[in-house]
Amino acid sequence: MSSIAKPLALPHAEEQEDPREQLMHDPRSRGEMNDMVMESMHSTTWKYWTVTGILAVIVVVCLFYAWYYLIMQGLGVAGVNRPVYWGIFLVEVVFWIGISHAGTFISAILRVLKVEGRRPFTRAAELMTTFGLVQAGISVFLHMGRVWLSYWLIPFPNERGLWPDFHSPLMWDFMAISTYLLSSTMYLFLPLIPDMAMARDRSTGWRKAAYRILAIGFRGTEGEWKNLITAMNIFAFAIIPVMFSVHTIVSWDFAMASRPGWSSSVFGPYFVIGALHSGMAAVAIVLFLIRSTMKNMKYFLRPEHFDLLGKLMLMVSMAWAYFYFNDYIVSWYGGDKWEKIVQEFTEKGPLWYLWYAMLFFNIVVPFAVLWNKKWRQTPWLLAIVGLLINAGMWLERYIIIPETLTINRMPFTWRLYVPGVEIVLTIGNFAFFFLLYMLASRFLPLIPVWEVQEGHESHTLRKIGKASIPTLSDME
Amino acid sequence: MSDLTMLLAVFEDIEPASGGIEKLRDLGVADDQMNVISGIPIKATILGRRSALTRVPAIAMTGAVLGMLLGLFLIYGTPFLFPLNVGGQPIYPVPQGIIITFEMTMLGLMGFAFIGMFVDSGFPSYTPKEYIPEISDGKIAILFRCPDNEQKKFIDALKKLGAESVELAEARQL
């Protein structure tokens, strides 16, 4: 007898997933969730202190002592020299600003679009923005050399009668990064207020005093919530164009100079998408570390959140590939002699392997892994992909800055950049980022509990036919 | 006319709390004589209340205008104070002006939204206030004023609707 349907799957092969696997359908009481988050902040083992101690030592030696050495000896101990005056310090600036982008972007865009999956991890992402910008700021000062003269950036005449020129892309950069640092710090603080109040209500001693100050007297009255949510909505909408502007302006530091390899009209969006590429990958790493090292975090950070992040990473990876190819093909086809030399130097020069590694990490790895739902939902795998993408994006910035600067229109000045003290300082930069995160994890609630509870209130399961379908009510 | 007393009724959930608000209104408590305190934001319509007014958008817009003026000063005012001729570019260019003006406008908008939230909510405030820590554990409290001699009537009515406790509101150090 012939069948009237396509072959059916084996029994139970497509059984409905248990809705309780999703955070929003596995509610716990607010009190219980508060206790879990507080416990995660209070639990410190010897392993935590060992790692924190090691990071602190690295920061003292590799960042502060090496910086002191750099100041005392002068920029000569760094590898920057004619024609490569922008070395790893600038690579670090662009890299950390990129990292900082995804934190705010993920939080703001997902809040604006009311994506429910955002709820447990926006705080962790926003913190990344602030700490990333701290590293970017440090790198700018490292690059300056004579940091004590940084006030020359202020529109105030210095002793040599020099004034800052607000028409210069470097000045735009200063203004944009300052705007972004201030606004993202404020944006981090706003949703933190109710959680500070929660922490205040269940703390004692010095913690109580600190949380009391940071909770600024918040109780949760109708007026307070209205003002807070209104301010958060203004920030969520306003910070997105600011985020785009910051990395576009960073790209103009390069694109506005008519140098081979830099002067490109697509550099703005290409840099923005690159920032999101590295930033989202960094969120994956941070979430994995939080989930696997902090108590109770497995309840809040679930495979579904890694799945959401994995999809975003895949989309951004494809977009990055598109923009990179767009930039590449125009230079390749244009036939400009100097552009051609730069491209050949990148692909076939002494550092050719960096170019291939960059393409492999940024395109091949995410394409190969992130199509698969099961793999996306595997936190450690997503963290490894994130790590490789960040390595790839760091290399991309290295190729754009010191490697491209090697080639200019005066061949007699060509010289390969060999970093000096920058390598040590880079290690210090990374250690400082993780140290700040380690310390913050024991003081700031990394999960916005009130947002999670708000999500629980909005979600229900509705029986349709034989299945229970997750249903969402718009309570925001 | 008898004196007014402030009471704090605590509810487990949104449903009985919204019933409590309705009951209070029936008993003659005006809307501006009650306030809902909760651990999550609850839409006013869910509680059958009118939405609280906020001045944050107006303050933020003021900030945006001030920020824009600052941006315009930096890009067009500073060259007036110290004209810098760079590569034959105009001293008062429009395209560059857009960049600094945009950044300063957005900084003003967000900075003042932040300040506005503080100003309109009376933050920071460290004086004692009517509050119980259970609110941040998910309870919903209604803070209201009622005539002193009718306390019992209000307490009984709210307890009948499911209030966990209805007590004299006591200002305490947060």
Contacts between the chains, C-beta under 8 A, distances in Angstrom:
chain1	res1	chain2	res2	distance
A	29	B	137	7.6
A	29	B	138	6.3
A	30	B	39	5.9
A	30	B	136	7.6
A	30	B	137	5.3
A	30	B	138	3.0
A	31	B	137	3.9
A	31	B	138	6.3
A	34	B	136	6.8
A	34	B	137	6.2
A	155	B	74	6.8
A	155	B	78	5.4
A	157	B	82	7.5
A	163	B	78	7.1
A	163	B	81	8.0
A	163	B	82	4.4
A	163	B	84	6.6
A	164	B	78	7.8
A	165	B	84	4.9
A	165	B	86	6.3
A	166	B	74	5.1
A	166	B	75	5.1
A	166	B	78	5.9
A	166	B	79	7.7
A	166	B	96	7.4
A	166	B	100	5.5
A	167	B	75	7.5
A	167	B	79	7.7
A	167	B	84	7.4
A	167	B	86	6.4
A	167	B	89	6.4
A	167	B	93	6.5
A	167	B	96	4.8
A	168	B	86	7.5
A	171	B	100	7.9
A	172	B	96	7.7
A	172	B	99	5.0
A	172	B	100	6.6
A	172	B	103	7.5
A	175	B	74	7.9
A	175	B	100	5.9
A	175	B	103	4.9
A	175	B	104	7.3
A	176	B	99	7.9
A	176	B	103	5.3
A	178	B	107	7.9
A	179	B	103	4.8
A	179	B	104	7.6
A	179	B	106	6.3
A	179	B	107	4.4
A	182	B	107	6.5
A	182	B	110	7.8
A	182	B	111	6.9
A	183	B	106	7.2
A	183	B	107	6.6
A	183	B	110	4.5
A	183	B	111	7.6
A	186	B	110	6.3
A	186	B	111	7.3
A	186	B	114	4.5
A	187	B	110	7.6
A	189	B	114	7.9
A	190	B	114	7.2
A	190	B	117	7.1
A	194	B	39	7.3
A	194	B	136	7.6
A	197	B	136	5.8
A	197	B	174	7.7
A	198	B	39	7.4
A	198	B	136	4.2
A	200	B	174	6.5
A	201	B	133	3.7
A	201	B	136	4.8
A	201	B	137	7.9
A	202	B	133	7.0
A	202	B	136	7.9
A	212	B	126	7.0
A	212	B	174	6.4
A	213	B	124	7.7
A	213	B	126	7.9
A	215	B	174	7.1
A	216	B	118	7.4
A	216	B	123	4.3
A	216	B	124	3.9
A	216	B	125	7.2
A	217	B	122	7.5
A	217	B	123	5.7
A	217	B	124	5.6
A	217	B	125	3.6
A	217	B	126	5.8
A	217	B	127	7.7
A	217	B	129	7.0
A	217	B	174	6.2
A	218	B	121	7.9
A	218	B	123	7.2
A	219	B	37	5.5
A	219	B	129	6.0
A	219	B	131	4.8
A	219	B	135	7.1
A	219	B	174	7.2
A	220	B	37	5.1
A	220	B	38	5.2
A	220	B	39	5.9
A	220	B	135	5.8
A	220	B	136	7.3
A	221	B	35	5.2
A	221	B	36	7.2
A	221	B	37	5.3
A	221	B	143	7.9
A	222	B	35	6.0
A	222	B	36	5.2
A	222	B	44	7.0
A	222	B	49	7.0
A	222	B	52	4.6
A	223	B	35	7.6
A	223	B	52	4.5
A	223	B	54	7.5
A	223	B	120	7.5
A	223	B	121	6.4
A	224	B	121	4.9
A	225	B	38	7.4
A	225	B	41	4.1
A	225	B	42	7.7
A	225	B	52	7.8
A	226	B	41	7.8
A	226	B	51	6.8
A	226	B	52	4.1
A	226	B	53	7.8
A	226	B	54	4.9
A	227	B	54	5.1
A	227	B	56	5.3
A	227	B	116	7.5
A	227	B	117	4.8
A	227	B	120	5.0
A	227	B	121	4.8
A	228	B	41	7.5
A	228	B	117	6.1
A	228	B	121	7.5
A	229	B	41	5.4
A	230	B	54	5.0
A	230	B	56	4.5
A	230	B	57	6.4
A	230	B	113	7.8
A	230	B	117	7.6
A	231	B	56	5.3
A	231	B	60	7.7
A	231	B	113	4.7
A	231	B	114	6.4
A	231	B	116	6.8
A	231	B	117	4.0
A	234	B	56	7.1
A	234	B	57	6.9
A	234	B	60	5.3
A	234	B	109	6.9
A	234	B	110	7.0
A	234	B	113	4.3
A	235	B	110	5.8
A	235	B	113	6.4
A	235	B	114	7.9
A	238	B	106	5.6
A	238	B	109	5.5
A	238	B	110	5.4
A	238	B	113	7.8
A	239	B	110	6.9
A	241	B	106	7.0
A	242	B	103	7.5
A	242	B	106	5.0
A	242	B	110	7.8
A	245	B	99	7.7
A	245	B	102	6.5
A	245	B	103	6.7
A	245	B	106	7.9
A	249	B	99	6.9
A	450	B	39	6.0
A	450	B	40	5.1
A	453	B	39	6.8
A	453	B	40	5.3
A	453	B	138	6.5
A	454	B	40	4.6
A	454	B	41	6.9
A	457	B	14	7.4
A	457	B	40	6.8
A	475	B	42	7.7
A	475	B	43	6.2
A	475	B	46	7.0
A	476	B	41	7.8
A	476	B	43	7.8
